[in-house]
Amino acid sequence: MGIVPTEEAISQARESGLDLVEVAPDGKPPVCKIMDYGKYMYELSKKEKRARKRQHVVHLKEIQLKPKINDHDYLIKLKRARQFLERSHKVKVTVQFRGREMAHTEVGQRLLARMKDDLQEVGVLEQGGRMEGRRLVAIFSPKT
């Protein structure tokens, strides 16, 4: 219809039994359409739902280790971490220290370094080797 005065646009909308909906308020001049407002809001909500459905949410999965972990147990935890990273999830690897194990945190550091080397083809170390109380924490993110 082109550029029409506001009063005329409102009267045209009333005559046709529809609403005058402002579609692009930041345009010069603002863009308005004559349409059913309820139907317009319904279509917008449908578009948002479809967009949310297509989104992939990254979850943070946690793998807990002890400093005295057996090789077989380590390989099982490594396999699980690899699966999480292949599914595009972040992995938080936690080494828990109990009692006198706190005096040997370098064992946990070596364990995290080994995990980093073993996961380098599927993941990247995002945050590595920081102590949180009695835990040594590293976060791996999937390679893109």
N, CA and C atoms as a LAMMPS dump frame, in Angstrom:
ITEM: TIMESTEP
0
ITEM: NUMBER OF ATOMS
432
ITEM: BOX BOUNDS ff ff ff
-5.0000000000000000e+02 5.0000000000000000e+02
-5.0000000000000000e+02 5.0000000000000000e+02
-5.0000000000000000e+02 5.0000000000000000e+02
ITEM: ATOMS id mol type element x y z
1 1 1 N 0.818 -1.206 0
2 1 2 C 0 0 0
3 1 3 C 0.853 1.257 0
4 2 1 N 2.123 1.119 0.4
5 2 2 C 2.979 2.292 0.446
6 2 3 C 2.862 3.001 1.777
7 3 1 N 3.302 4.248 1.828
8 3 2 C 3.257 5.033 3.058
9 3 3 C 1.872 5.639 3.189
10 4 1 N 1.211 5.292 4.325
11 4 2 C -0.158 5.734 4.578
12 4 3 C -0.187 6.372 5.964
13 5 1 N -0.925 7.465 6.155
14 5 2 C -1.048 8.055 7.489
15 5 3 C -1.635 7.045 8.49
16 6 1 N -1.276 7.19 9.744
17 6 2 C -1.677 6.24 10.781
18 6 3 C -3.194 6.13 10.904
19 7 1 N -3.899 7.259 10.909
20 7 2 C -5.359 7.244 11.073
21 7 3 C -6.03 6.479 9.937
22 8 1 N -5.524 6.688 8.715
23 8 2 C -6.102 6.002 7.559
24 8 3 C -5.849 4.497 7.635
25 9 1 N -4.642 4.106 8.097
26 9 2 C -4.31 2.683 8.224
27 9 3 C -5.196 2.016 9.269
28 10 1 N -5.464 2.719 10.386
29 10 2 C -6.327 2.168 11.434
30 10 3 C -7.751 2.009 10.918
31 11 1 N -8.237 2.987 10.186
32 11 2 C -9.606 2.894 9.65
33 11 3 C -9.71 1.76 8.62
34 12 1 N -8.703 1.558 7.785
35 12 2 C -8.714 0.447 6.822
36 12 3 C -8.729 -0.903 7.547
37 13 1 N -7.985 -0.992 8.642
38 13 2 C -7.954 -2.235 9.409
39 13 3 C -9.306 -2.523 10.036
40 14 1 N -9.972 -1.491 10.572
41 14 2 C -11.298 -1.67 11.18
42 14 3 C -12.333 -2.082 10.142
43 15 1 N -12.262 -1.483 8.956
44 15 2 C -13.21 -1.82 7.885
45 15 3 C -13.096 -3.296 7.485
46 16 1 N -11.862 -3.807 7.451
47 16 2 C -11.678 -5.203 7.04
48 16 3 C -11.825 -6.172 8.214
49 17 1 N -12.023 -5.668 9.44
50 17 2 C -12.215 -6.519 10.605
51 17 3 C -10.927 -7.153 11.121
52 18 1 N -9.796 -6.535 10.822
53 18 2 C -8.497 -7.067 11.245
54 18 3 C -7.782 -6.052 12.135
55 19 1 N -6.555 -6.343 12.478
56 19 2 C -5.766 -5.478 13.349
57 19 3 C -4.627 -4.837 12.56
58 20 1 N -4.175 -3.676 13.025
59 20 2 C -2.993 -3.022 12.457
60 20 3 C -1.813 -3.413 13.35
61 21 1 N -0.902 -4.222 12.796
62 21 2 C 0.2 -4.773 13.581
63 21 3 C 1.508 -4.139 13.12
64 22 1 N 2.269 -3.607 14.089
65 22 2 C 3.567 -3.019 13.791
66 22 3 C 4.593 -4.152 13.691
67 23 1 N 5.122 -4.377 12.496
68 23 2 C 6.015 -5.498 12.237
69 23 3 C 7.477 -5.104 12.457
70 24 1 N 7.89 -3.939 11.983
71 24 2 C 9.264 -3.475 12.136
72 24 3 C 9.246 -2.07 12.728
73 25 1 N 9.266 -1.964 14.069
74 25 2 C 9.155 -0.646 14.701
75 25 3 C 10.385 0.234 14.504
76 26 1 N 11.544 -0.349 14.22
77 26 2 C 12.753 0.462 14.098
78 26 3 C 12.993 0.958 12.679
79 27 1 N 12.109 0.645 11.749
80 27 2 C 12.251 1.128 10.374
81 27 3 C 11.872 2.597 10.258
82 28 1 N 12.293 3.239 9.185
83 28 2 C 11.942 4.647 8.936
84 28 3 C 11.139 4.722 7.665
85 29 1 N 9.887 4.933 7.663
86 29 2 C 8.918 4.926 8.769
87 29 3 C 8.666 3.499 9.259
88 30 1 N 8.078 3.335 10.456
89 30 2 C 7.796 1.999 10.985
90 30 3 C 6.877 1.218 10.036
91 31 1 N 7.159 -0.088 9.903
92 31 2 C 6.388 -0.927 8.989
93 31 3 C 5.24 -1.584 9.751
94 32 1 N 4.018 -1.429 9.211
95 32 2 C 2.829 -2.02 9.815
96 32 3 C 2.096 -2.838 8.765
97 33 1 N 1.37 -3.863 9.228
98 33 2 C 0.573 -4.694 8.335
99 33 3 C -0.829 -4.825 8.9
100 34 1 N -1.776 -4.979 8.004
101 34 2 C -3.156 -5.241 8.416
102 34 3 C -3.32 -6.754 8.405
103 35 1 N -3.503 -7.332 9.609
104 35 2 C -3.622 -8.79 9.731
105 35 3 C -4.306 -9.145 11.034
106 36 1 N -4.582 -10.437 11.215
107 36 2 C -5.164 -10.927 12.456
108 36 3 C -4.032 -11.08 13.476
109 37 1 N -4.081 -10.319 14.568
110 37 2 C -2.999 -10.293 15.55
111 37 3 C -2.821 -11.651 16.231
112 38 1 N -3.915 -12.311 16.552
113 38 2 C -3.848 -13.628 17.197
114 38 3 C -3.126 -14.642 16.33
115 39 1 N -3.447 -14.625 15.046
116 39 2 C -2.805 -15.543 14.104
117 39 3 C -1.308 -15.218 13.975
118 40 1 N -0.986 -13.932 13.972
119 40 2 C 0.399 -13.484 13.878
120 40 3 C 1.207 -13.983 15.077
121 41 1 N 0.664 -13.839 16.291
122 41 2 C 1.361 -14.292 17.497
123 41 3 C 1.516 -15.819 17.499
124 42 1 N 0.511 -16.531 17.001
125 42 2 C 0.567 -17.979 16.912
126 42 3 C 1.701 -18.414 15.98
127 43 1 N 1.818 -17.765 14.836
128 43 2 C 2.878 -18.086 13.875
129 43 3 C 4.263 -17.797 14.466
130 44 1 N 4.394 -16.672 15.199
131 44 2 C 5.668 -16.352 15.847
132 44 3 C 6.066 -17.421 16.864
133 45 1 N 5.101 -17.872 17.67
134 45 2 C 5.413 -18.888 18.673
135 45 3 C 5.8 -20.205 18.004
136 46 1 N 5.171 -20.543 16.884
137 46 2 C 5.52 -21.762 16.148
138 46 3 C 6.961 -21.673 15.626
139 47 1 N 7.346 -20.503 15.088
140 47 2 C 8.707 -20.313 14.589
141 47 3 C 9.726 -20.475 15.714
142 48 1 N 9.437 -19.912 16.88
143 48 2 C 10.343 -20.01 18.019
144 48 3 C 10.496 -21.45 18.475
145 49 1 N 9.397 -22.199 18.497
146 49 2 C 9.454 -23.602 18.906
147 49 3 C 10.308 -24.411 17.943
148 50 1 N 10.145 -24.169 16.642
149 50 2 C 10.943 -24.885 15.641
150 50 3 C 12.428 -24.553 15.786
151 51 1 N 12.73 -23.282 16.065
152 51 2 C 14.127 -22.868 16.238
153 51 3 C 14.73 -23.527 17.477
154 52 1 N 13.968 -23.607 18.571
155 52 2 C 14.46 -24.245 19.787
156 52 3 C 14.664 -25.744 19.59
157 53 1 N 13.821 -26.356 18.794
158 53 2 C 13.915 -27.793 18.552
159 53 3 C 15.208 -28.132 17.814
160 54 1 N 15.64 -27.26 16.909
161 54 2 C 16.844 -27.5 16.122
162 54 3 C 18.124 -27.212 16.884
163 55 1 N 18.016 -26.499 18.003
164 55 2 C 19.197 -26.143 18.781
165 55 3 C 19.76 -27.359 19.497
166 56 1 N 21.089 -27.433 19.595
167 56 2 C 21.721 -28.501 20.361
168 56 3 C 22.254 -27.901 21.652
169 57 1 N 21.823 -28.456 22.764
170 57 2 C 22.243 -27.966 24.063
171 57 3 C 23.463 -28.773 24.509
172 58 1 N 24.52 -28.097 24.897
173 58 2 C 25.733 -28.762 25.355
174 58 3 C 25.603 -29.008 26.853
175 59 1 N 25.713 -30.28 27.232
176 59 2 C 25.629 -30.647 28.64
177 59 3 C 27.033 -30.857 29.184
178 60 1 N 27.192 -30.666 30.472
179 60 2 C 28.468 -30.898 31.139
180 60 3 C 28.373 -32.24 31.854
181 61 1 N 29.143 -33.205 31.386
182 61 2 C 29.169 -34.538 31.991
183 61 3 C 30.393 -34.624 32.893
184 62 1 N 30.269 -35.377 33.988
185 62 2 C 31.38 -35.458 34.941
186 62 3 C 31.893 -36.887 35.04
187 63 1 N 33.21 -37.008 35.053
188 63 2 C 33.884 -38.291 35.251
189 63 3 C 34.75 -38.132 36.488
190 64 1 N 34.583 -39.033 37.46
191 64 2 C 35.337 -38.938 38.708
192 64 3 C 36.409 -40.02 38.758
193 65 1 N 37.6 -39.627 39.148
194 65 2 C 38.735 -40.531 39.259
195 65 3 C 39.335 -40.422 40.652
196 66 1 N 40.096 -41.429 41.038
197 66 2 C 40.884 -41.39 42.265
198 66 3 C 42.352 -41.457 41.842
199 67 1 N 43.277 -40.959 42.652
200 67 2 C 44.688 -40.987 42.259
201 67 3 C 45.236 -42.411 42.096
202 68 1 N 44.715 -43.367 42.844
203 68 2 C 45.21 -44.744 42.791
204 68 3 C 44.358 -45.606 41.865
205 69 1 N 43.916 -45.062 40.732
206 69 2 C 43.021 -45.79 39.841
207 69 3 C 43.786 -46.885 39.098
208 70 1 N 43.127 -48.014 38.931
209 70 2 C 43.696 -49.15 38.206
210 70 3 C 43.667 -48.847 36.703
211 71 1 N 44.56 -49.456 35.923
212 71 2 C 44.625 -49.194 34.484
213 71 3 C 43.319 -49.528 33.776
214 72 1 N 42.731 -50.675 34.103
215 72 2 C 41.478 -51.067 33.446
216 72 3 C 40.358 -50.081 33.764
217 73 1 N 40.265 -49.669 35.021
218 73 2 C 39.245 -48.688 35.415
219 73 3 C 39.465 -47.363 34.691
220 74 1 N 40.743 -46.976 34.563
221 74 2 C 41.067 -45.746 33.838
222 74 3 C 40.602 -45.843 32.378
223 75 1 N 40.84 -46.988 31.754
224 75 2 C 40.443 -47.163 30.348
225 75 3 C 38.93 -47.1 30.178
226 76 1 N 38.191 -47.618 31.148
227 76 2 C 36.726 -47.539 31.093
228 76 3 C 36.271 -46.083 31.193
229 77 1 N 36.856 -45.333 32.13
230 77 2 C 36.514 -43.911 32.289
231 77 3 C 36.911 -43.119 31.039
232 78 1 N 38.059 -43.466 30.458
233 78 2 C 38.524 -42.809 29.236
234 78 3 C 37.555 -43.062 28.084
235 79 1 N 37.108 -44.284 27.948
236 79 2 C 36.155 -44.64 26.888
237 79 3 C 34.857 -43.855 27.041
238 80 1 N 34.379 -43.724 28.279
239 80 2 C 33.135 -42.987 28.553
240 80 3 C 33.316 -41.499 28.23
241 81 1 N 34.458 -40.939 28.614
242 81 2 C 34.728 -39.525 28.323
243 81 3 C 34.786 -39.306 26.814
244 82 1 N 35.4 -40.237 26.105
245 82 2 C 35.482 -40.134 24.644
246 82 3 C 34.084 -40.152 24.013
247 83 1 N 33.207 -41.022 24.523
248 83 2 C 31.833 -41.082 24.015
249 83 3 C 31.111 -39.757 24.232
250 84 1 N 31.278 -39.169 25.411
251 84 2 C 30.635 -37.883 25.701
252 84 3 C 31.127 -36.81 24.741
253 85 1 N 32.436 -36.756 24.519
254 85 2 C 33 -35.734 23.637
255 85 3 C 32.555 -35.939 22.189
256 86 1 N 32.435 -37.189 21.76
257 86 2 C 31.974 -37.462 20.394
258 86 3 C 30.524 -37.049 20.204
259 87 1 N 29.75 -37.036 21.287
260 87 2 C 28.351 -36.591 21.231
261 87 3 C 28.227 -35.087 21.483
262 88 1 N 29.331 -34.366 21.43
263 88 2 C 29.393 -32.906 21.578
264 88 3 C 29.019 -32.412 22.969
265 89 1 N 29.335 -33.188 23.997
266 89 2 C 29.139 -32.743 25.371
267 89 3 C 30.491 -32.348 25.953
268 90 1 N 30.461 -31.42 26.904
269 90 2 C 31.678 -31.096 27.635
270 90 3 C 31.859 -32.139 28.736
271 91 1 N 33.11 -32.386 29.108
272 91 2 C 33.405 -33.386 30.132
273 91 3 C 34.238 -32.74 31.235
274 92 1 N 33.757 -32.889 32.457
275 92 2 C 34.485 -32.397 33.627
276 92 3 C 35.132 -33.615 34.291
277 93 1 N 36.457 -33.648 34.284
278 93 2 C 37.194 -34.756 34.888
279 93 3 C 37.647 -34.305 36.27
280 94 1 N 37.246 -35.074 37.285
281 94 2 C 37.542 -34.724 38.667
282 94 3 C 38.381 -35.827 39.296
283 95 1 N 39.508 -35.444 39.88
284 95 2 C 40.332 -36.385 40.64
285 95 3 C 40.116 -36.05 42.108
286 96 1 N 39.541 -37.016 42.859
287 96 2 C 39.237 -36.787 44.267
288 96 3 C 40.354 -37.337 45.138
289 97 1 N 40.8 -36.518 46.084
290 97 2 C 41.844 -36.911 47.015
291 97 3 C 41.221 -37.157 48.381
292 98 1 N 41.67 -38.25 49.044
293 98 2 C 41.178 -38.552 50.392
294 98 3 C 42.369 -38.656 51.337
295 99 1 N 42.209 -38.12 52.516
296 99 2 C 43.217 -38.266 53.567
297 99 3 C 44.597 -37.808 53.162
298 100 1 N 45.571 -38.717 53.267
299 100 2 C 46.969 -38.373 53.006
300 100 3 C 47.272 -38.225 51.523
301 101 1 N 46.333 -38.572 50.675
302 101 2 C 46.541 -38.395 49.23
303 101 3 C 46.727 -36.925 48.872
304 102 1 N 46.261 -36.025 49.731
305 102 2 C 46.39 -34.584 49.473
306 102 3 C 47.856 -34.156 49.41
307 103 1 N 48.736 -34.92 50.039
308 103 2 C 50.164 -34.575 50.025
309 103 3 C 50.791 -34.872 48.663
310 104 1 N 50.103 -35.653 47.834
311 104 2 C 50.654 -36.05 46.533
312 104 3 C 49.717 -35.652 45.392
313 105 1 N 49.451 -34.373 45.286
314 105 2 C 48.561 -33.901 44.224
315 105 3 C 49.202 -34.025 42.844
316 106 1 N 50.534 -34.191 42.797
317 106 2 C 51.203 -34.345 41.504
318 106 3 C 50.77 -35.641 40.813
319 107 1 N 50.331 -36.642 41.584
320 107 2 C 49.816 -37.884 40.989
321 107 3 C 48.534 -37.568 40.203
322 108 1 N 47.699 -36.721 40.762
323 108 2 C 46.481 -36.295 40.069
324 108 3 C 46.793 -35.473 38.829
325 109 1 N 47.814 -34.624 38.929
326 109 2 C 48.223 -33.824 37.77
327 109 3 C 48.689 -34.73 36.624
328 110 1 N 49.46 -35.773 36.967
329 110 2 C 49.925 -36.712 35.939
330 110 3 C 48.747 -37.469 35.316
331 111 1 N 47.768 -37.791 36.151
332 111 2 C 46.58 -38.496 35.662
333 111 3 C 45.808 -37.618 34.671
334 112 1 N 45.665 -36.327 34.983
335 112 2 C 44.982 -35.404 34.072
336 112 3 C 45.789 -35.188 32.794
337 113 1 N 47.116 -35.149 32.921
338 113 2 C 47.959 -35.003 31.73
339 113 3 C 47.814 -36.223 30.824
340 114 1 N 47.731 -37.403 31.429
341 114 2 C 47.518 -38.633 30.653
342 114 3 C 46.159 -38.609 29.961
343 115 1 N 45.153 -38.146 30.684
344 115 2 C 43.801 -38.041 30.112
345 115 3 C 43.807 -37.055 28.947
346 116 1 N 44.52 -35.946 29.102
347 116 2 C 44.612 -34.948 28.027
348 116 3 C 45.25 -35.553 26.78
349 117 1 N 46.319 -36.304 26.954
350 117 2 C 46.991 -36.939 25.814
351 117 3 C 46.089 -37.971 25.14
352 118 1 N 45.352 -38.737 25.946
353 118 2 C 44.498 -39.783 25.388
354 118 3 C 43.261 -39.235 24.692
355 119 1 N 42.82 -38.035 25.076
356 119 2 C 41.604 -37.454 24.49
357 119 3 C 41.894 -36.401 23.427
358 120 1 N 43.152 -36.195 23.059
359 120 2 C 43.494 -35.075 22.181
360 120 3 C 42.869 -35.169 20.795
361 121 1 N 42.522 -36.365 20.293
362 121 2 C 41.924 -36.444 18.957
363 121 3 C 40.43 -36.113 18.955
364 122 1 N 39.752 -36.2 20.118
365 122 2 C 38.32 -35.877 20.152
366 122 3 C 37.998 -34.65 20.993
367 123 1 N 38.923 -34.209 21.854
368 123 2 C 38.615 -33.087 22.732
369 123 3 C 39.798 -32.177 22.972
370 124 1 N 39.479 -31.002 23.483
371 124 2 C 40.477 -29.983 23.791
372 124 3 C 40.345 -29.628 25.265
373 125 1 N 41.478 -29.47 25.932
374 125 2 C 41.462 -29.075 27.339
375 125 3 C 41.07 -27.604 27.415
376 126 1 N 39.927 -27.351 28.045
377 126 2 C 39.421 -25.976 28.156
378 126 3 C 39.952 -25.312 29.422
379 127 1 N 39.783 -26 30.544
380 127 2 C 40.335 -25.538 31.823
381 127 3 C 41.074 -26.723 32.413
382 128 1 N 42.265 -26.502 32.899
383 128 2 C 42.999 -27.673 33.34
384 128 3 C 43.659 -27.541 34.682
385 129 1 N 43.527 -28.58 35.479
386 129 2 C 44.295 -28.758 36.685
387 129 3 C 44.168 -27.709 37.755
388 130 1 N 42.987 -27.337 38.136
389 130 2 C 42.865 -26.393 39.254
390 130 3 C 42.229 -27.111 40.446
391 131 1 N 42.689 -26.76 41.61
392 131 2 C 42.208 -27.409 42.834
393 131 3 C 40.947 -26.713 43.326
394 132 1 N 39.958 -27.528 43.685
395 132 2 C 38.732 -27.041 44.325
396 132 3 C 38.55 -27.858 45.592
397 133 1 N 39.142 -27.388 46.67
398 133 2 C 39.094 -28.147 47.92
399 133 3 C 39.953 -29.394 47.807
400 134 1 N 39.34 -30.572 47.94
401 134 2 C 40.055 -31.839 47.833
402 134 3 C 39.935 -32.444 46.441
403 135 1 N 39.553 -31.637 45.478
404 135 2 C 39.371 -32.124 44.113
405 135 3 C 40.265 -31.368 43.139
406 136 1 N 40.761 -32.088 42.168
407 136 2 C 41.523 -31.502 41.069
408 136 3 C 40.624 -31.599 39.846
409 137 1 N 40.323 -30.466 39.205
410 137 2 C 39.31 -30.417 38.162
411 137 3 C 39.895 -29.962 36.843
412 138 1 N 39.475 -30.637 35.754
413 138 2 C 39.816 -30.236 34.39
414 138 3 C 38.553 -30.354 33.549
415 139 1 N 38.361 -29.434 32.611
416 139 2 C 37.188 -29.47 31.743
417 139 3 C 37.656 -29.602 30.298
418 140 1 N 37.106 -30.597 29.621
419 140 2 C 37.408 -30.85 28.221
420 140 3 C 36.195 -30.483 27.385
421 141 1 N 36.435 -29.834 26.232
422 141 2 C 35.342 -29.52 25.324
423 141 3 C 35.59 -30.257 24.009
424 142 1 N 34.53 -30.582 23.281
425 142 2 C 34.696 -31.34 22.037
426 142 3 C 35.404 -30.515 20.97
427 143 1 N 36.168 -31.195 20.12
428 143 2 C 36.794 -30.515 18.99
429 143 3 C 35.728 -30.196 17.976
430 144 1 N 35.839 -29.032 17.35
431 144 2 C 34.848 -28.656 16.338
432 144 3 C 35.374 -28.852 14.947
